[in-house]
Amino acid sequence: MSIPKSTPPPLDPDEPVWTYRGYRLKTSEFVTAMVHFFRAEVQRANIWRQRLDTTTNWAVVSTGATLSVAFSQPDIHHGVIILSTLLVIWFLFIETRRYRYYELWSYRVRLMETDFYAAMLVPPFHPSPEWAESLAENLLSPSFPISIWEAFGRRLRRNYAWIFIILYASWVAKIWLFPVPASGLEEFVQRSAVGPVAGEVMIALGLAFHAFLLFMGLATISMTQATGEVLPRFGEEAVTSIGSSEGKPKGFQAFLAPRHRRKQLMALIITGKAEEVSKRIMTDLRRGVTALSGKGMYTGEARSVLICALTVTEVHNLKFAVNKEDPTAFVVVSTAQEIFGRGFNPLSSDEMKTDP
């Protein structure tokens, strides 16, 4: 006896593929929105990348013009090279700020590349709620994914280190060779003076300045977790540090590293409909709720205090859920120092993190 093969049910074109947090979007609606958003973020990143190149061009052009003037006439004072060095360091700080903005847009682009478009290539397509949480939080509360000192060190190593080396070598050559070659070290020190500032002081300041640049370049050399780099998929927002077995920055690098930690909140809900509100929160937000019994100080009315841990992107949904069941409820949302447990930080280093 043959058993007829079951025919799969026809696909519903109106069936939503994205139902996270109550949103019901069709495939075409969701993908279209993400495509337009991706194009906008790529355009932003490209604009700030072009601004980085512009600042570097300013530094190169100003250096070339300074050296042309300094070595074209023997009587030109070597202080013009010092002024050019100060101008280039100012360009470096401008480029550092621009690089942080570039990393901000690049972070969003990288999130979509790794957790949206890459996921589409491996059926069945199902975006991770953790990815949506990270992207939504970055849109609601933008923060730079890279610290100012890490950006400073990276741009210094990539472009500006060579410019400063050329300027420093040119400064030494200008003092030693012009207007005539110096007879010895003593004459070189005397020529290094700038107005009332003695030559010994100028040389010491020059060495200290370049020592600072060398230190910043080396101190940030192992901080390579920025999204603008060509890196594998990233999950932990931590900075890889030399000499750290756990991959976390220690010592001075911890001071230079960006402070990345998802903002965690604690909500206190005072309501007379504890059961209804709790069920609504657990259903809509997928968050656990703890209830404490109490009563009003003056009215004596029985009230309950619900405690719920959540993230910044869930505050709106929490207010909506509470208002739906008890419009007279009182809600207090405050920042938590750190939350451990399911959906947040693990209780131990061996515990695997799970999605909220």
N, C-alpha and C positions, 0 to 999 in steps of 0.2 A: 504494500500500500504506500503510495507516494504522498508525501506531505507537501502541500503547496508552499512555495516560498513566500515569506511575508514581504509585502511591499512597504518600503519606508514612507512615512507620511510626507506629503508635499511640504516644501519649505514655505514658510509664511514670509512674504516680502516685508511685512510690517513688524516682524519680530525684532525687538531691540537687541543689540549686541553689547551695549554698554549700560549696565544698570547699577553702577557703583553709586552708593549714597542717594538712591532714589531717582537718578537721572535715567531716562529711557530714550536713548538715541539710536536711530537706525544706522546701518553700516555706512551708507552714503553720507549721512549727516555728520557722523563722527569723523570719518576719514577726511571729508572736505574741510572741516574745521581745523583738523590737525595739519593738513597740508598748507593751508593759508597761514596758520600760526608758525609752522616751520619755515616757510619762505620769509616771513617777517623777521624772525630771529636770525636767520642767515644773513639777511640784508643788514641788520643792525651790527652783527659781528664783522661783516665786511667793511662797513663804514668806519668802525673803530680801528680795524686793522690798517686801513688806509691812513688814518690819523697817526698811527704809530710810525709808519713809513715817512710821513711828512716831518715828524719831529726829528727822526734820525737824519733826514736830509738837511734840516736846519743845522744840526750839529756838524755834519760833514762839510757843508758849504762855509759855515763860519770858521771852522778850523783851517780849511784851505785858504780862505781869504786872509786870515791872520798870519799864517806862515808865509804867504806870498809877500805881504807887506813887511813882515819882520826881517826876512832875509834878502829883500830887494835893496834895502838901504842900510848900510852899516851903522848909521847913527840912530836908528830906531831903538828905543829903550825896550829891554826884555819884558817890562811890565805888561806890554800888550799881549804877550802869551799868557800871562797870569789872568788877565781880564778875560781872555778867550776861554781859559779853563773854567773860570767861574760861570761863564755863560753856558758852557756845555753841561756843567753839573745842574744848572737850572733846567736845561732841556731834558736832562735825564729824569728829574723829578716830575716834569710835565708828562713825559712818556710813561713814567711809573703809574701815574694816576690814570692815564688813558688805557694802559694795559690791564688795570683792574676792571675797568668798564668792559673791555673786550672779553675778559674772562667771564664776566657776568652773563653776557649773551651767549658765549661759547658753552657755558655750563648747561644752559637750557637746550641748545642744539645737540650737545652730546647726550643729554638725557633722552631726547627723542630718537636719536640714532640707535642707541643701545637697547632701549626698552620699548620702543614703538615700532620703528621700521625693521629692526632686526627680528623682532617678534613676529612680524607679518610674514617673514620668509620661512618660518618654522611652524606649520599648522599643528594643532588648531590655534588660531590667533586669539590671544587673551592678554591684554595689557595688565601689568601688575599694579594692584592698588598702592603698593609702596612707591612705585614710580609716579603715579598720579599724585600721591601725597607730597612727594618732594617737589614736583613741578608746580603744584598749586601753592605750596607754601612759599616758594621762591617768587611767585607772581604776587602774592599778597604781601609778603615781607621781604623785599629784595635785599640781599646781603652779598658782599663781595666774597667769592670763593677762594680768594688768594689775599694774603696780607700785603701791606704796603712794602715791607722789607723784603719779602720773597719776590715781589714784582721788581723792586729796585735791583736786587741781586741778579735776577734773570736777565733783565735788559742790559745790565752792566756787563755780564759775561758774554752775551750774544753780540753786542754792537759797541758799547761805549768803552770797554776795556782797551780796545785797540786805539781809539781816539785819544784816551788819556795817556797811553804809552807814547804815542807820537808827540803829543803836546809836551810831555815831561822831557822826552829826549830832545825836542827842539829847544826847550827852555835852557837845558844844559849846554847844548851846542851854541845857542845864541850868546850866552854869557862867556863861554870858553873861547869862541873863535872871533867874535866881533867886539870892537872894530878891528882889533888885531888879536892873534892868538895869545892867551894868557901865559905868562912865564912860569906859573906854578899854582899850587893849590891855594896859597894865601891870597894871591891876586884874584883868583876865581871867587873866593869867599867875599872879598871886598866888592867885586862887581855885582854880586848877588843882592846887594842892598837896594832897597826901594825907599827913597826919601829918607826919613828919619829912622826907618826900621833897618837894623843891622843885617848884614849878610848871613850871619850865623842863625838869626831868628828866621829869616826867609827860608833858608835851607831846612831848618827844623820843621817849619810849618809845611813845607812841601813834602817832606818825608812822612809826617804825621797824616797829611791828607791822603796820600797814596797808600799808606798803611791801612787807613780806614777803609778805602775802597777794596783793597786786597782782602781784608778781614770779612767785609760784607759779601764779597763774591764767594769766598770759601765757606762761610757760615751757612749760606743758603743753597749750596750746590746740590745737596741731597734732597731738597724739598721739591719733588717733581710730581706731585699728585694733582697738579692743576689740569683742568679739563681741556685747555687749549693745546696741550701736548698730545702727541700721537701715543696714546696709552691704551691698554686693554680696558674692558668694561670695569668700572669702578663701583664699589658698593659702600665701603667705609670711607667716611669723610675724614681721613686721618692723613698725616704727612709722614712719608717714609723718611726715616732719619738714620744716618750712619751711626753705628754703635748702639742701636736699640733693637733688641731681639724681638720686641712686640710690634715694631713698625711705628711707634709713637715717638714724637719729638721729646727730647730731654734737654735739660740745662738751658743754654742760651737759645737753642733752636725752638724750644717751647715758647719763649717770649716772642720770637719772630714769626711763629706759625699763626695762621688765621684761626680764630675761634669758631669752629663749626660744631654746632649742636642744635638739633631740632628743638624748637621752643615747646616746652611741655607745660600744660596748664592743669589746674585743679578746680573743679566746679562744685560749689555747694548749692543745692537746690532745696529750698524750704517750701514744702507743699503739703496740702491736706489730702492729696490723691497719690500717695506714694506708689502704690501698686501699678496704677495706670501709667504714670510718668515713667516708672522704671521699665515697664514692658516696652513703651514707646522708644526709649533711649536704646535699649538692647536690640530692638528690631531695626531701627533706622540707622543708628550709629555703630552697631556691633561693639558696644563698649559695656564693660561690667559696671554695676551700680551697687553701692553699699548703703544701707538704710540705717539711720539712727532715730530712735523714738524721742519725742519731746512734746512740749506744749507751750503755748503763748504765755509770755510773762504776765500780761495784764488780762487778756481775754480768757486764758485757761483752755483755749481750744487745742485739741490734739493735732499736732503737726509732726511731720517727719523731715529729717535732714538727709538728703541723698548726696552721696559723695561719688564723683565720677572723674576719672583722669582722661584727658583728651589733648589733642594738638590744636594749634592755632587755626587750622583750616576747618575744624569741626565746631567752632563756636557758633557759627550761624545755624548749622543744622541742630545744635543743641537747643538754641533758643526757639527754633521752629517746632521741635518735638515737644518741648515743655509747654509752649503756648497752645499747642493743639489739644493737650489733655487738661491743662490747668492754667488758664490765663491769669489767675490771681497769684501764681507762684512767685517766689522771690529767688533770684539766681545771682550768685556771686562767683565770678571767675577770677582766679589769681594765678600768678606764675609759680610753678613748682621748681624747687632747686634741682631735683632729679627724681625720675620715676623708674622703678624697676618692676619688671614683670612682663606678662604677655602683651605684645604690641608695642612695648617700649624697650628699655635697656634690659639685657638679661641679668638674672640674679647672680650668675656665676660666669666665669670666662669660658666654661665648657658648654654652657647652655646655648643652643642654637636659637637665633632670632627667628621669630615668626611674624607673618604679616598681621596687621591689625584686623 
